[in-house]
């Protein structure tokens, strides 16, 4: 009888863990979709965000260049995994689309992103 209870408990725990992962994934997707972007345009069937490259004086190489955007009617800084060299100019206006990165931000409140495509504005 103990073995049956343990097996049932383990099955329920595994099922609950999978459901939590599904809910977490769905919540992340929903929050990304609900995020209102005030400076954006639709281009090539994708929502493109307007931003400005900001060069930081911090010594961390991954924080040297951030992108300032307006999200939810507030200025926000994004920290991209990679910015092409031709866009690493302080004050340069760009248009881009991105996906959220799973890595932790080491640049304060800046949100980690992966730039999918970028062009000069």
Secondary structure as the mmCIF struct_conf table of DSSP 4:
data_model
#
loop_
_struct_conf.conf_type_id
_struct_conf.id
_struct_conf.beg_label_comp_id
_struct_conf.beg_label_asym_id
_struct_conf.beg_label_seq_id
_struct_conf.end_label_comp_id
_struct_conf.end_label_asym_id
_struct_conf.end_label_seq_id
HELX_RH_AL_P HELX_RH_AL_P1 UNK A 2 UNK A 34
STRN STRN1 UNK A 37 UNK A 37
BEND BEND1 UNK A 38 UNK A 39
STRN STRN2 UNK A 40 UNK A 43
TURN_TY1_P TURN_TY1_P1 UNK A 44 UNK A 45
STRN STRN3 UNK A 46 UNK A 55
BEND BEND2 UNK A 59 UNK A 59
HELX_RH_3T_P HELX_RH_3T_P1 UNK A 61 UNK A 63
BEND BEND3 UNK A 64 UNK A 64
STRN STRN4 UNK A 65 UNK A 71
TURN_TY1_P TURN_TY1_P2 UNK A 72 UNK A 73
STRN STRN5 UNK A 74 UNK A 80
BEND BEND4 UNK A 81 UNK A 81
HELX_RH_3T_P HELX_RH_3T_P2 UNK A 85 UNK A 87
TURN_TY1_P TURN_TY1_P3 UNK A 90 UNK A 91
STRN STRN6 UNK A 93 UNK A 100
BEND BEND5 UNK A 102 UNK A 103
HELX_LH_PP_P HELX_LH_PP_P1 UNK A 104 UNK A 105
BEND BEND6 UNK A 106 UNK A 107
TURN_TY1_P TURN_TY1_P4 UNK A 108 UNK A 109
HELX_LH_PP_P HELX_LH_PP_P2 UNK A 110 UNK A 110
STRN STRN7 UNK A 111 UNK A 120
#
